[in-house]
């Protein structure tokens, strides 16, 4: 018993890919700026803040805060592309950076403790 196969149907024609608008490209550029530049500012501010508040010796505080800042930066980068709008992707992390660095700047004597 042999069966003959029906000829294969041709694949449907693909639709041409629409070109990306300049608005979309601008939004992606703003989100990339938020992820890189503002993310760096938040990581720097979190390092300064954690250096003050961690309950360790001075050397251990600095090393631990410096290592944790990479996780903070990655979190800000993920938030930048998950935020609802590009505007929110910029101002929310910027406020965190200002708050953390402001607290660290208000209490510089805590960084000098052993």
Phi and psi restraints in degrees (range 20) as a CNS / XPLOR table:
assign (resid 1 and name C) (resid 2 and name N)
       (resid 2 and name CA) (resid 2 and name C) 1.0 -115.4 20.0 2
assign (resid 2 and name N) (resid 2 and name CA)
       (resid 2 and name C) (resid 3 and name N) 1.0 140.4 20.0 2
assign (resid 2 and name C) (resid 3 and name N)
       (resid 3 and name CA) (resid 3 and name C) 1.0 -110.8 20.0 2
assign (resid 3 and name N) (resid 3 and name CA)
       (resid 3 and name C) (resid 4 and name N) 1.0 142.4 20.0 2
assign (resid 3 and name C) (resid 4 and name N)
       (resid 4 and name CA) (resid 4 and name C) 1.0 -99.0 20.0 2
assign (resid 4 and name N) (resid 4 and name CA)
       (resid 4 and name C) (resid 5 and name N) 1.0 136.4 20.0 2
assign (resid 4 and name C) (resid 5 and name N)
       (resid 5 and name CA) (resid 5 and name C) 1.0 -86.3 20.0 2
assign (resid 5 and name N) (resid 5 and name CA)
       (resid 5 and name C) (resid 6 and name N) 1.0 143.4 20.0 2
assign (resid 5 and name C) (resid 6 and name N)
       (resid 6 and name CA) (resid 6 and name C) 1.0 -72.5 20.0 2
assign (resid 6 and name N) (resid 6 and name CA)
       (resid 6 and name C) (resid 7 and name N) 1.0 148.1 20.0 2
assign (resid 6 and name C) (resid 7 and name N)
       (resid 7 and name CA) (resid 7 and name C) 1.0 -61.4 20.0 2
assign (resid 7 and name N) (resid 7 and name CA)
       (resid 7 and name C) (resid 8 and name N) 1.0 141.1 20.0 2
assign (resid 7 and name C) (resid 8 and name N)
       (resid 8 and name CA) (resid 8 and name C) 1.0 -66.8 20.0 2
assign (resid 8 and name N) (resid 8 and name CA)
       (resid 8 and name C) (resid 9 and name N) 1.0 137.6 20.0 2
assign (resid 8 and name C) (resid 9 and name N)
       (resid 9 and name CA) (resid 9 and name C) 1.0 -75.6 20.0 2
assign (resid 9 and name N) (resid 9 and name CA)
       (resid 9 and name C) (resid 10 and name N) 1.0 142.8 20.0 2
assign (resid 9 and name C) (resid 10 and name N)
       (resid 10 and name CA) (resid 10 and name C) 1.0 -72.6 20.0 2
assign (resid 10 and name N) (resid 10 and name CA)
       (resid 10 and name C) (resid 11 and name N) 1.0 148.5 20.0 2
assign (resid 10 and name C) (resid 11 and name N)
       (resid 11 and name CA) (resid 11 and name C) 1.0 -68.8 20.0 2
assign (resid 11 and name N) (resid 11 and name CA)
       (resid 11 and name C) (resid 12 and name N) 1.0 146.1 20.0 2
assign (resid 11 and name C) (resid 12 and name N)
       (resid 12 and name CA) (resid 12 and name C) 1.0 -66.4 20.0 2
assign (resid 12 and name N) (resid 12 and name CA)
       (resid 12 and name C) (resid 13 and name N) 1.0 149.2 20.0 2
assign (resid 12 and name C) (resid 13 and name N)
       (resid 13 and name CA) (resid 13 and name C) 1.0 -67.0 20.0 2
assign (resid 13 and name N) (resid 13 and name CA)
       (resid 13 and name C) (resid 14 and name N) 1.0 140.8 20.0 2
assign (resid 13 and name C) (resid 14 and name N)
       (resid 14 and name CA) (resid 14 and name C) 1.0 -79.7 20.0 2
assign (resid 14 and name N) (resid 14 and name CA)
       (resid 14 and name C) (resid 15 and name N) 1.0 144.9 20.0 2
assign (resid 14 and name C) (resid 15 and name N)
       (resid 15 and name CA) (resid 15 and name C) 1.0 -78.8 20.0 2
assign (resid 15 and name N) (resid 15 and name CA)
       (resid 15 and name C) (resid 16 and name N) 1.0 144.8 20.0 2
assign (resid 15 and name C) (resid 16 and name N)
       (resid 16 and name CA) (resid 16 and name C) 1.0 -66.2 20.0 2
assign (resid 16 and name N) (resid 16 and name CA)
       (resid 16 and name C) (resid 17 and name N) 1.0 143.2 20.0 2
assign (resid 16 and name C) (resid 17 and name N)
       (resid 17 and name CA) (resid 17 and name C) 1.0 -73.3 20.0 2
assign (resid 17 and name N) (resid 17 and name CA)
       (resid 17 and name C) (resid 18 and name N) 1.0 129.6 20.0 2
assign (resid 17 and name C) (resid 18 and name N)
       (resid 18 and name CA) (resid 18 and name C) 1.0 -69.4 20.0 2
assign (resid 18 and name N) (resid 18 and name CA)
       (resid 18 and name C) (resid 19 and name N) 1.0 148.1 20.0 2
assign (resid 18 and name C) (resid 19 and name N)
       (resid 19 and name CA) (resid 19 and name C) 1.0 -76.1 20.0 2
assign (resid 19 and name N) (resid 19 and name CA)
       (resid 19 and name C) (resid 20 and name N) 1.0 148.7 20.0 2
assign (resid 19 and name C) (resid 20 and name N)
       (resid 20 and name CA) (resid 20 and name C) 1.0 -79.8 20.0 2
assign (resid 20 and name N) (resid 20 and name CA)
       (resid 20 and name C) (resid 21 and name N) 1.0 137.9 20.0 2
assign (resid 20 and name C) (resid 21 and name N)
       (resid 21 and name CA) (resid 21 and name C) 1.0 -78.4 20.0 2
assign (resid 21 and name N) (resid 21 and name CA)
       (resid 21 and name C) (resid 22 and name N) 1.0 161.8 20.0 2
assign (resid 21 and name C) (resid 22 and name N)
       (resid 22 and name CA) (resid 22 and name C) 1.0 -68.4 20.0 2
assign (resid 22 and name N) (resid 22 and name CA)
       (resid 22 and name C) (resid 23 and name N) 1.0 -29.1 20.0 2
assign (resid 22 and name C) (resid 23 and name N)
       (resid 23 and name CA) (resid 23 and name C) 1.0 -65.3 20.0 2
assign (resid 23 and name N) (resid 23 and name CA)
       (resid 23 and name C) (resid 24 and name N) 1.0 -44.9 20.0 2
assign (resid 23 and name C) (resid 24 and name N)
       (resid 24 and name CA) (resid 24 and name C) 1.0 -61.2 20.0 2
assign (resid 24 and name N) (resid 24 and name CA)
       (resid 24 and name C) (resid 25 and name N) 1.0 -44.4 20.0 2
assign (resid 24 and name C) (resid 25 and name N)
       (resid 25 and name CA) (resid 25 and name C) 1.0 -62.6 20.0 2
assign (resid 25 and name N) (resid 25 and name CA)
       (resid 25 and name C) (resid 26 and name N) 1.0 -39.0 20.0 2
assign (resid 25 and name C) (resid 26 and name N)
       (resid 26 and name CA) (resid 26 and name C) 1.0 -64.9 20.0 2
assign (resid 26 and name N) (resid 26 and name CA)
       (resid 26 and name C) (resid 27 and name N) 1.0 -40.8 20.0 2
assign (resid 26 and name C) (resid 27 and name N)
       (resid 27 and name CA) (resid 27 and name C) 1.0 -63.5 20.0 2
assign (resid 27 and name N) (resid 27 and name CA)
       (resid 27 and name C) (resid 28 and name N) 1.0 -40.3 20.0 2
assign (resid 27 and name C) (resid 28 and name N)
       (resid 28 and name CA) (resid 28 and name C) 1.0 -65.9 20.0 2
assign (resid 28 and name N) (resid 28 and name CA)
       (resid 28 and name C) (resid 29 and name N) 1.0 -38.7 20.0 2
assign (resid 28 and name C) (resid 29 and name N)
       (resid 29 and name CA) (resid 29 and name C) 1.0 -64.8 20.0 2
assign (resid 29 and name N) (resid 29 and name CA)
       (resid 29 and name C) (resid 30 and name N) 1.0 -40.3 20.0 2
assign (resid 29 and name C) (resid 30 and name N)
       (resid 30 and name CA) (resid 30 and name C) 1.0 -66.0 20.0 2
assign (resid 30 and name N) (resid 30 and name CA)
       (resid 30 and name C) (resid 31 and name N) 1.0 -41.0 20.0 2
assign (resid 30 and name C) (resid 31 and name N)
       (resid 31 and name CA) (resid 31 and name C) 1.0 -65.9 20.0 2
assign (resid 31 and name N) (resid 31 and name CA)
       (resid 31 and name C) (resid 32 and name N) 1.0 -37.6 20.0 2
assign (resid 31 and name C) (resid 32 and name N)
       (resid 32 and name CA) (resid 32 and name C) 1.0 -65.9 20.0 2
assign (resid 32 and name N) (resid 32 and name CA)
       (resid 32 and name C) (resid 33 and name N) 1.0 -39.6 20.0 2
assign (resid 32 and name C) (resid 33 and name N)
       (resid 33 and name CA) (resid 33 and name C) 1.0 -60.7 20.0 2
assign (resid 33 and name N) (resid 33 and name CA)
       (resid 33 and name C) (resid 34 and name N) 1.0 -43.6 20.0 2
assign (resid 33 and name C) (resid 34 and name N)
       (resid 34 and name CA) (resid 34 and name C) 1.0 -63.5 20.0 2
assign (resid 34 and name N) (resid 34 and name CA)
       (resid 34 and name C) (resid 35 and name N) 1.0 -40.2 20.0 2
assign (resid 34 and name C) (resid 35 and name N)
       (resid 35 and name CA) (resid 35 and name C) 1.0 -67.7 20.0 2
assign (resid 35 and name N) (resid 35 and name CA)
       (resid 35 and name C) (resid 36 and name N) 1.0 -40.9 20.0 2
assign (resid 35 and name C) (resid 36 and name N)
       (resid 36 and name CA) (resid 36 and name C) 1.0 -86.8 20.0 2
assign (resid 36 and name N) (resid 36 and name CA)
       (resid 36 and name C) (resid 37 and name N) 1.0 -59.4 20.0 2
assign (resid 36 and name C) (resid 37 and name N)
       (resid 37 and name CA) (resid 37 and name C) 1.0 -77.2 20.0 2
assign (resid 37 and name N) (resid 37 and name CA)
       (resid 37 and name C) (resid 38 and name N) 1.0 -51.9 20.0 2
assign (resid 37 and name C) (resid 38 and name N)
       (resid 38 and name CA) (resid 38 and name C) 1.0 -70.3 20.0 2
assign (resid 38 and name N) (resid 38 and name CA)
       (resid 38 and name C) (resid 39 and name N) 1.0 -32.8 20.0 2
assign (resid 38 and name C) (resid 39 and name N)
       (resid 39 and name CA) (resid 39 and name C) 1.0 -61.7 20.0 2
assign (resid 39 and name N) (resid 39 and name CA)
       (resid 39 and name C) (resid 40 and name N) 1.0 -38.4 20.0 2
assign (resid 39 and name C) (resid 40 and name N)
       (resid 40 and name CA) (resid 40 and name C) 1.0 -65.0 20.0 2
assign (resid 40 and name N) (resid 40 and name CA)
       (resid 40 and name C) (resid 41 and name N) 1.0 -40.8 20.0 2
assign (resid 40 and name C) (resid 41 and name N)
       (resid 41 and name CA) (resid 41 and name C) 1.0 -63.3 20.0 2
assign (resid 41 and name N) (resid 41 and name CA)
       (resid 41 and name C) (resid 42 and name N) 1.0 -41.0 20.0 2
assign (resid 41 and name C) (resid 42 and name N)
       (resid 42 and name CA) (resid 42 and name C) 1.0 -67.2 20.0 2
assign (resid 42 and name N) (resid 42 and name CA)
       (resid 42 and name C) (resid 43 and name N) 1.0 -40.0 20.0 2
assign (resid 42 and name C) (resid 43 and name N)
       (resid 43 and name CA) (resid 43 and name C) 1.0 -64.5 20.0 2
assign (resid 43 and name N) (resid 43 and name CA)
       (resid 43 and name C) (resid 44 and name N) 1.0 -41.0 20.0 2
assign (resid 43 and name C) (resid 44 and name N)
       (resid 44 and name CA) (resid 44 and name C) 1.0 -64.8 20.0 2
assign (resid 44 and name N) (resid 44 and name CA)
       (resid 44 and name C) (resid 45 and name N) 1.0 -44.7 20.0 2
assign (resid 44 and name C) (resid 45 and name N)
       (resid 45 and name CA) (resid 45 and name C) 1.0 -66.3 20.0 2
assign (resid 45 and name N) (resid 45 and name CA)
       (resid 45 and name C) (resid 46 and name N) 1.0 -38.1 20.0 2
assign (resid 45 and name C) (resid 46 and name N)
       (resid 46 and name CA) (resid 46 and name C) 1.0 -68.3 20.0 2
assign (resid 46 and name N) (resid 46 and name CA)
       (resid 46 and name C) (resid 47 and name N) 1.0 -32.8 20.0 2
assign (resid 46 and name C) (resid 47 and name N)
       (resid 47 and name CA) (resid 47 and name C) 1.0 -65.0 20.0 2
assign (resid 47 and name N) (resid 47 and name CA)
       (resid 47 and name C) (resid 48 and name N) 1.0 -45.4 20.0 2
assign (resid 47 and name C) (resid 48 and name N)
       (resid 48 and name CA) (resid 48 and name C) 1.0 -62.7 20.0 2
assign (resid 48 and name N) (resid 48 and name CA)
       (resid 48 and name C) (resid 49 and name N) 1.0 -42.4 20.0 2
assign (resid 48 and name C) (resid 49 and name N)
       (resid 49 and name CA) (resid 49 and name C) 1.0 -67.5 20.0 2
assign (resid 49 and name N) (resid 49 and name CA)
       (resid 49 and name C) (resid 50 and name N) 1.0 -47.0 20.0 2
assign (resid 49 and name C) (resid 50 and name N)
       (resid 50 and name CA) (resid 50 and name C) 1.0 -66.9 20.0 2
assign (resid 50 and name N) (resid 50 and name CA)
       (resid 50 and name C) (resid 51 and name N) 1.0 -29.0 20.0 2
assign (resid 50 and name C) (resid 51 and name N)
       (resid 51 and name CA) (resid 51 and name C) 1.0 -63.3 20.0 2
assign (resid 51 and name N) (resid 51 and name CA)
       (resid 51 and name C) (resid 52 and name N) 1.0 -28.2 20.0 2
assign (resid 51 and name C) (resid 52 and name N)
       (resid 52 and name CA) (resid 52 and name C) 1.0 -84.3 20.0 2
assign (resid 52 and name N) (resid 52 and name CA)
       (resid 52 and name C) (resid 53 and name N) 1.0 -35.5 20.0 2
assign (resid 52 and name C) (resid 53 and name N)
       (resid 53 and name CA) (resid 53 and name C) 1.0 -101.1 20.0 2
assign (resid 53 and name N) (resid 53 and name CA)
       (resid 53 and name C) (resid 54 and name N) 1.0 -15.9 20.0 2
assign (resid 53 and name C) (resid 54 and name N)
       (resid 54 and name CA) (resid 54 and name C) 1.0 -68.5 20.0 2
assign (resid 54 and name N) (resid 54 and name CA)
       (resid 54 and name C) (resid 55 and name N) 1.0 137.5 20.0 2
assign (resid 54 and name C) (resid 55 and name N)
       (resid 55 and name CA) (resid 55 and name C) 1.0 -88.5 20.0 2
assign (resid 55 and name N) (resid 55 and name CA)
       (resid 55 and name C) (resid 56 and name N) 1.0 59.7 20.0 2
assign (resid 55 and name C) (resid 56 and name N)
       (resid 56 and name CA) (resid 56 and name C) 1.0 -129.2 20.0 2
assign (resid 56 and name N) (resid 56 and name CA)
       (resid 56 and name C) (resid 57 and name N) 1.0 178.4 20.0 2
assign (resid 56 and name C) (resid 57 and name N)
       (resid 57 and name CA) (resid 57 and name C) 1.0 -68.8 20.0 2
assign (resid 57 and name N) (resid 57 and name CA)
       (resid 57 and name C) (resid 58 and name N) 1.0 164.6 20.0 2
assign (resid 57 and name C) (resid 58 and name N)
       (resid 58 and name CA) (resid 58 and name C) 1.0 -58.1 20.0 2
assign (resid 58 and name N) (resid 58 and name CA)
       (resid 58 and name C) (resid 59 and name N) 1.0 -49.0 20.0 2
assign (resid 58 and name C) (resid 59 and name N)
       (resid 59 and name CA) (resid 59 and name C) 1.0 -63.5 20.0 2
assign (resid 59 and name N) (resid 59 and name CA)
       (resid 59 and name C) (resid 60 and name N) 1.0 -41.6 20.0 2
assign (resid 59 and name C) (resid 60 and name N)
       (resid 60 and name CA) (resid 60 and name C) 1.0 -67.5 20.0 2
assign (resid 60 and name N) (resid 60 and name CA)
       (resid 60 and name C) (resid 61 and name N) 1.0 -36.7 20.0 2
assign (resid 60 and name C) (resid 61 and name N)
       (resid 61 and name CA) (resid 61 and name C) 1.0 -61.5 20.0 2
assign (resid 61 and name N) (resid 61 and name CA)
       (resid 61 and name C) (resid 62 and name N) 1.0 -45.6 20.0 2
assign (resid 61 and name C) (resid 62 and name N)
       (resid 62 and name CA) (resid 62 and name C) 1.0 -65.9 20.0 2
assign (resid 62 and name N) (resid 62 and name CA)
       (resid 62 and name C) (resid 63 and name N) 1.0 -44.6 20.0 2
assign (resid 62 and name C) (resid 63 and name N)
       (resid 63 and name CA) (resid 63 and name C) 1.0 -66.0 20.0 2
assign (resid 63 and name N) (resid 63 and name CA)
       (resid 63 and name C) (resid 64 and name N) 1.0 -44.9 20.0 2
assign (resid 63 and name C) (resid 64 and name N)
       (resid 64 and name CA) (resid 64 and name C) 1.0 -63.9 20.0 2
assign (resid 64 and name N) (resid 64 and name CA)
       (resid 64 and name C) (resid 65 and name N) 1.0 -44.3 20.0 2
assign (resid 64 and name C) (resid 65 and name N)
       (resid 65 and name CA) (resid 65 and name C) 1.0 -64.0 20.0 2
assign (resid 65 and name N) (resid 65 and name CA)
       (resid 65 and name C) (resid 66 and name N) 1.0 -38.5 20.0 2
assign (resid 65 and name C) (resid 66 and name N)
       (resid 66 and name CA) (resid 66 and name C) 1.0 -67.1 20.0 2
assign (resid 66 and name N) (resid 66 and name CA)
       (resid 66 and name C) (resid 67 and name N) 1.0 -37.2 20.0 2
assign (resid 66 and name C) (resid 67 and name N)
       (resid 67 and name CA) (resid 67 and name C) 1.0 -73.2 20.0 2
assign (resid 67 and name N) (resid 67 and name CA)
       (resid 67 and name C) (resid 68 and name N) 1.0 -37.1 20.0 2
assign (resid 67 and name C) (resid 68 and name N)
       (resid 68 and name CA) (resid 68 and name C) 1.0 -69.5 20.0 2
assign (resid 68 and name N) (resid 68 and name CA)
       (resid 68 and name C) (resid 69 and name N) 1.0 -24.2 20.0 2
assign (resid 68 and name C) (resid 69 and name N)
       (resid 69 and name CA) (resid 69 and name C) 1.0 -65.2 20.0 2
assign (resid 69 and name N) (resid 69 and name CA)
       (resid 69 and name C) (resid 70 and name N) 1.0 -25.6 20.0 2
assign (resid 69 and name C) (resid 70 and name N)
       (resid 70 and name CA) (resid 70 and name C) 1.0 -67.7 20.0 2
assign (resid 70 and name N) (resid 70 and name CA)
       (resid 70 and name C) (resid 71 and name N) 1.0 -35.8 20.0 2
assign (resid 70 and name C) (resid 71 and name N)
       (resid 71 and name CA) (resid 71 and name C) 1.0 -67.8 20.0 2
assign (resid 71 and name N) (resid 71 and name CA)
       (resid 71 and name C) (resid 72 and name N) 1.0 -37.8 20.0 2
assign (resid 71 and name C) (resid 72 and name N)
       (resid 72 and name CA) (resid 72 and name C) 1.0 -63.0 20.0 2
assign (resid 72 and name N) (resid 72 and name CA)
       (resid 72 and name C) (resid 73 and name N) 1.0 -45.5 20.0 2
assign (resid 72 and name C) (resid 73 and name N)
       (resid 73 and name CA) (resid 73 and name C) 1.0 -60.6 20.0 2
assign (resid 73 and name N) (resid 73 and name CA)
       (resid 73 and name C) (resid 74 and name N) 1.0 -43.8 20.0 2
assign (resid 73 and name C) (resid 74 and name N)
       (resid 74 and name CA) (resid 74 and name C) 1.0 -63.0 20.0 2
assign (resid 74 and name N) (resid 74 and name CA)
       (resid 74 and name C) (resid 75 and name N) 1.0 -39.3 20.0 2
assign (resid 74 and name C) (resid 75 and name N)
       (resid 75 and name CA) (resid 75 and name C) 1.0 -64.1 20.0 2
assign (resid 75 and name N) (resid 75 and name CA)
       (resid 75 and name C) (resid 76 and name N) 1.0 -40.5 20.0 2
assign (resid 75 and name C) (resid 76 and name N)
       (resid 76 and name CA) (resid 76 and name C) 1.0 -66.8 20.0 2
assign (resid 76 and name N) (resid 76 and name CA)
       (resid 76 and name C) (resid 77 and name N) 1.0 -39.0 20.0 2
assign (resid 76 and name C) (resid 77 and name N)
       (resid 77 and name CA) (resid 77 and name C) 1.0 -64.2 20.0 2
assign (resid 77 and name N) (resid 77 and name CA)
       (resid 77 and name C) (resid 78 and name N) 1.0 -40.7 20.0 2
assign (resid 77 and name C) (resid 78 and name N)
       (resid 78 and name CA) (resid 78 and name C) 1.0 -66.0 20.0 2
assign (resid 78 and name N) (resid 78 and name CA)
       (resid 78 and name C) (resid 79 and name N) 1.0 -39.8 20.0 2
assign (resid 78 and name C) (resid 79 and name N)
       (resid 79 and name CA) (resid 79 and name C) 1.0 -64.2 20.0 2
assign (resid 79 and name N) (resid 79 and name CA)
       (resid 79 and name C) (resid 80 and name N) 1.0 -37.3 20.0 2
assign (resid 79 and name C) (resid 80 and name N)
       (resid 80 and name CA) (resid 80 and name C) 1.0 -60.0 20.0 2
assign (resid 80 and name N) (resid 80 and name CA)
       (resid 80 and name C) (resid 81 and name N) 1.0 -35.7 20.0 2
assign (resid 80 and name C) (resid 81 and name N)
       (resid 81 and name CA) (resid 81 and name C) 1.0 -93.9 20.0 2
assign (resid 81 and name N) (resid 81 and name CA)
       (resid 81 and name C) (resid 82 and name N) 1.0 -8.4 20.0 2
assign (resid 81 and name C) (resid 82 and name N)
       (resid 82 and name CA) (resid 82 and name C) 1.0 -101.0 20.0 2
assign (resid 82 and name N) (resid 82 and name CA)
       (resid 82 and name C) (resid 83 and name N) 1.0 -12.4 20.0 2
assign (resid 82 and name C) (resid 83 and name N)
       (resid 83 and name CA) (resid 83 and name C) 1.0 -64.1 20.0 2
assign (resid 83 and name N) (resid 83 and name CA)
       (resid 83 and name C) (resid 84 and name N) 1.0 154.1 20.0 2
assign (resid 83 and name C) (resid 84 and name N)
       (resid 84 and name CA) (resid 84 and name C) 1.0 -66.4 20.0 2
assign (resid 84 and name N) (resid 84 and name CA)
       (resid 84 and name C) (resid 85 and name N) 1.0 -39.9 20.0 2
assign (resid 84 and name C) (resid 85 and name N)
       (resid 85 and name CA) (resid 85 and name C) 1.0 -131.5 20.0 2
assign (resid 85 and name N) (resid 85 and name CA)
       (resid 85 and name C) (resid 86 and name N) 1.0 156.2 20.0 2
assign (resid 85 and name C) (resid 86 and name N)
       (resid 86 and name CA) (resid 86 and name C) 1.0 -63.0 20.0 2
assign (resid 86 and name N) (resid 86 and name CA)
       (resid 86 and name C) (resid 87 and name N) 1.0 -32.0 20.0 2
assign (resid 86 and name C) (resid 87 and name N)
       (resid 87 and name CA) (resid 87 and name C) 1.0 -62.1 20.0 2
assign (resid 87 and name N) (resid 87 and name CA)
       (resid 87 and name C) (resid 88 and name N) 1.0 -44.5 20.0 2
assign (resid 87 and name C) (resid 88 and name N)
       (resid 88 and name CA) (resid 88 and name C) 1.0 -68.7 20.0 2
assign (resid 88 and name N) (resid 88 and name CA)
       (resid 88 and name C) (resid 89 and name N) 1.0 -31.0 20.0 2
assign (resid 88 and name C) (resid 89 and name N)
       (resid 89 and name CA) (resid 89 and name C) 1.0 -65.8 20.0 2
assign (resid 89 and name N) (resid 89 and name CA)
       (resid 89 and name C) (resid 90 and name N) 1.0 -22.9 20.0 2
assign (resid 89 and name C) (resid 90 and name N)
       (resid 90 and name CA) (resid 90 and name C) 1.0 -94.5 20.0 2
assign (resid 90 and name N) (resid 90 and name CA)
       (resid 90 and name C) (resid 91 and name N) 1.0 -48.9 20.0 2
assign (resid 90 and name C) (resid 91 and name N)
       (resid 91 and name CA) (resid 91 and name C) 1.0 -77.5 20.0 2
assign (resid 91 and name N) (resid 91 and name CA)
       (resid 91 and name C) (resid 92 and name N) 1.0 -32.6 20.0 2
assign (resid 91 and name C) (resid 92 and name N)
       (resid 92 and name CA) (resid 92 and name C) 1.0 -64.7 20.0 2
assign (resid 92 and name N) (resid 92 and name CA)
       (resid 92 and name C) (resid 93 and name N) 1.0 -50.1 20.0 2
assign (resid 92 and name C) (resid 93 and name N)
       (resid 93 and name CA) (resid 93 and name C) 1.0 -66.4 20.0 2
assign (resid 93 and name N) (resid 93 and name CA)
       (resid 93 and name C) (resid 94 and name N) 1.0 -32.1 20.0 2
assign (resid 93 and name C) (resid 94 and name N)
       (resid 94 and name CA) (resid 94 and name C) 1.0 -64.5 20.0 2
assign (resid 94 and name N) (resid 94 and name CA)
       (resid 94 and name C) (resid 95 and name N) 1.0 -38.4 20.0 2
assign (resid 94 and name C) (resid 95 and name N)
       (resid 95 and name CA) (resid 95 and name C) 1.0 -65.1 20.0 2
assign (resid 95 and name N) (resid 95 and name CA)
       (resid 95 and name C) (resid 96 and name N) 1.0 -38.5 20.0 2
assign (resid 95 and name C) (resid 96 and name N)
       (resid 96 and name CA) (resid 96 and name C) 1.0 -63.2 20.0 2
assign (resid 96 and name N) (resid 96 and name CA)
       (resid 96 and name C) (resid 97 and name N) 1.0 -42.0 20.0 2
assign (resid 96 and name C) (resid 97 and name N)
       (resid 97 and name CA) (resid 97 and name C) 1.0 -63.1 20.0 2
assign (resid 97 and name N) (resid 97 and name CA)
       (resid 97 and name C) (resid 98 and name N) 1.0 -43.7 20.0 2
assign (resid 97 and name C) (resid 98 and name N)
       (resid 98 and name CA) (resid 98 and name C) 1.0 -64.3 20.0 2
assign (resid 98 and name N) (resid 98 and name CA)
       (resid 98 and name C) (resid 99 and name N) 1.0 -42.8 20.0 2
assign (resid 98 and name C) (resid 99 and name N)
       (resid 99 and name CA) (resid 99 and name C) 1.0 -65.4 20.0 2
assign (resid 99 and name N) (resid 99 and name CA)
       (resid 99 and name C) (resid 100 and name N) 1.0 -47.5 20.0 2
assign (resid 99 and name C) (resid 100 and name N)
       (resid 100 and name CA) (resid 100 and name C) 1.0 -65.7 20.0 2
assign (resid 100 and name N) (resid 100 and name CA)
       (resid 100 and name C) (resid 101 and name N) 1.0 -43.8 20.0 2
assign (resid 100 and name C) (resid 101 and name N)
       (resid 101 and name CA) (resid 101 and name C) 1.0 -71.1 20.0 2
assign (resid 101 and name N) (resid 101 and name CA)
       (resid 101 and name C) (resid 102 and name N) 1.0 -32.6 20.0 2
assign (resid 101 and name C) (resid 102 and name N)
       (resid 102 and name CA) (resid 102 and name C) 1.0 -63.0 20.0 2
assign (resid 102 and name N) (resid 102 and name CA)
       (resid 102 and name C) (resid 103 and name N) 1.0 -42.5 20.0 2
assign (resid 102 and name C) (resid 103 and name N)
       (resid 103 and name CA) (resid 103 and name C) 1.0 -64.9 20.0 2
assign (resid 103 and name N) (resid 103 and name CA)
       (resid 103 and name C) (resid 104 and name N) 1.0 -42.2 20.0 2
assign (resid 103 and name C) (resid 104 and name N)
       (resid 104 and name CA) (resid 104 and name C) 1.0 -65.4 20.0 2
assign (resid 104 and name N) (resid 104 and name CA)
       (resid 104 and name C) (resid 105 and name N) 1.0 -34.9 20.0 2
assign (resid 104 and name C) (resid 105 and name N)
       (resid 105 and name CA) (resid 105 and name C) 1.0 -74.8 20.0 2
assign (resid 105 and name N) (resid 105 and name CA)
       (resid 105 and name C) (resid 106 and name N) 1.0 -27.6 20.0 2
assign (resid 105 and name C) (resid 106 and name N)
       (resid 106 and name CA) (resid 106 and name C) 1.0 -72.9 20.0 2
assign (resid 106 and name N) (resid 106 and name CA)
       (resid 106 and name C) (resid 107 and name N) 1.0 -27.6 20.0 2
assign (resid 106 and name C) (resid 107 and name N)
       (resid 107 and name CA) (resid 107 and name C) 1.0 -123.8 20.0 2
assign (resid 107 and name N) (resid 107 and name CA)
       (resid 107 and name C) (resid 108 and name N) 1.0 62.3 20.0 2
assign (resid 107 and name C) (resid 108 and name N)
       (resid 108 and name CA) (resid 108 and name C) 1.0 -68.9 20.0 2
assign (resid 108 and name N) (resid 108 and name CA)
       (resid 108 and name C) (resid 109 and name N) 1.0 -22.5 20.0 2
assign (resid 108 and name C) (resid 109 and name N)
       (resid 109 and name CA) (resid 109 and name C) 1.0 -68.4 20.0 2
assign (resid 109 and name N) (resid 109 and name CA)
       (resid 109 and name C) (resid 110 and name N) 1.0 -21.0 20.0 2
assign (resid 109 and name C) (resid 110 and name N)
       (resid 110 and name CA) (resid 110 and name C) 1.0 -68.0 20.0 2
assign (resid 110 and name N) (resid 110 and name CA)
       (resid 110 and name C) (resid 111 and name N) 1.0 -28.4 20.0 2
assign (resid 110 and name C) (resid 111 and name N)
       (resid 111 and name CA) (resid 111 and name C) 1.0 -71.8 20.0 2
assign (resid 111 and name N) (resid 111 and name CA)
       (resid 111 and name C) (resid 112 and name N) 1.0 -19.9 20.0 2
assign (resid 111 and name C) (resid 112 and name N)
       (resid 112 and name CA) (resid 112 and name C) 1.0 -87.5 20.0 2
assign (resid 112 and name N) (resid 112 and name CA)
       (resid 112 and name C) (resid 113 and name N) 1.0 -6.2 20.0 2
assign (resid 112 and name C) (resid 113 and name N)
       (resid 113 and name CA) (resid 113 and name C) 1.0 -69.7 20.0 2
assign (resid 113 and name N) (resid 113 and name CA)
       (resid 113 and name C) (resid 114 and name N) 1.0 150.9 20.0 2
